Amino acid sequence: MKYQPEFPDRFDSFSAAREFCRSYFGWYNREHRHSGIAFLTPETVYRGRTPEVLAARQATLDRDFDENPIRYANRRPRVAALPAAVYINPPKSIADEPSQVQVEVAQ
């Protein structure tokens, strides 16, 4: 949160902090698209809408490629795949072996 541009240095009160966080977490979970989860929102992944959202994105890319292939160097674009597991703090056994880091996403 501290890297969010609107995050204040200090809050005037506990209720001000609570109000900020209420709106921030709503934005973070429902609107912000995360690079670590294929530019999806956490809510999209949590609700199991990942397949339909990625399919719609792919259909848009396919349609655009068919209309203007030179834009893509004549190579059909593909949407980013959802990782198998994502960790903020990976379990110790995984943290010790960076090549083994996995992403677990509720589907």
C-alpha positions in Angstrom: 0.0 0.0 0.0 2.8 2.4 0.8 3.8 2.5 -2.9 0.3 3.6 -4.0 0.6 7.3 -5.0 -2.6 8.3 -3.0 -1.4 6.6 0.2 -1.0 9.3 2.8 2.1 9.7 5.0 -0.1 9.8 8.0 -3.8 9.5 8.9 -5.6 12.1 11.0 -7.5 9.4 12.9 -8.2 5.7 13.0 -11.5 6.3 11.2 -9.7 8.2 8.5 -7.4 5.2 8.0 -10.3 2.8 8.0 -12.2 4.9 5.3 -9.1 5.1 3.1 -8.5 1.4 3.4 -12.2 0.6 2.7 -12.0 2.4 -0.7 -8.5 1.3 -1.4 -9.2 -2.4 -1.0 -12.3 -2.1 -3.1 -10.2 -0.6 -5.9 -7.4 -3.1 -5.4 -9.6 -6.1 -5.5 -12.1 -5.1 -8.1 -10.4 -2.7 -10.5 -6.6 -3.0 -10.4 -5.2 -5.5 -12.8 -2.2 -7.3 -11.4 0.7 -8.2 -13.6 1.4 -11.3 -11.4 -2.0 -12.8 -12.2 -2.2 -12.2 -16.0 -3.5 -8.7 -15.6 -6.7 -9.9 -14.0 -8.3 -8.5 -10.8 -8.1 -10.6 -7.7 -11.9 -10.7 -7.7 -12.0 -12.1 -11.2 -9.7 -14.9 -10.2 -11.4 -15.5 -6.8 -14.8 -15.7 -8.5 -13.6 -18.2 -11.1 -14.2 -15.9 -14.0 -10.6 -16.3 -15.3 -11.4 -18.6 -18.3 -14.1 -16.4 -19.7 -12.2 -13.2 -19.3 -9.0 -14.7 -20.9 -11.1 -16.2 -23.7 -12.7 -12.8 -24.4 -9.3 -11.1 -24.4 -8.0 -13.8 -26.8 -11.1 -13.3 -29.1 -10.3 -9.5 -29.2 -6.7 -10.1 -30.0 -7.6 -12.6 -32.7 -10.1 -10.2 -34.3 -7.5 -7.4 -34.2 -4.9 -9.7 -35.7 -7.2 -10.7 -38.5 -7.9 -7.0 -39.3 -4.3 -5.8 -39.0 -1.7 -8.6 -38.9 1.2 -6.2 -39.6 0.7 -4.6 -36.2 1.8 -7.9 -34.7 4.7 -8.7 -37.0 2.5 -11.3 -38.6 2.5 -13.4 -35.4 -0.8 -14.1 -33.7 -0.7 -12.6 -30.2 -1.6 -14.7 -27.1 -3.0 -13.6 -23.8 -0.9 -14.0 -20.7 -1.4 -17.3 -18.9 -2.5 -17.4 -15.3 0.3 -18.6 -13.2 -0.2 -21.9 -11.3 0.6 -20.3 -7.9 1.3 -16.8 -6.5 2.9 -16.1 -3.1 3.6 -12.9 -1.2 5.5 -14.9 1.4 6.3 -18.4 0.0 6.5 -21.4 2.3 10.1 -21.9 3.6 10.6 -25.0 1.4 9.7 -23.1 -1.7 11.5 -19.9 -0.7 14.8 -21.8 -0.4 14.5 -23.0 -4.0 13.5 -20.0 -6.2 13.1 -22.2 -9.3 10.4 -24.1 -7.5 8.2 -21.1 -6.7 4.6 -21.9 -7.7 1.4 -19.9 -7.7 -1.8 -21.2 -6.1 -5.0 -19.5 -7.3 -8.5 -20.4 -6.2 -10.5 -21.4 -9.3 
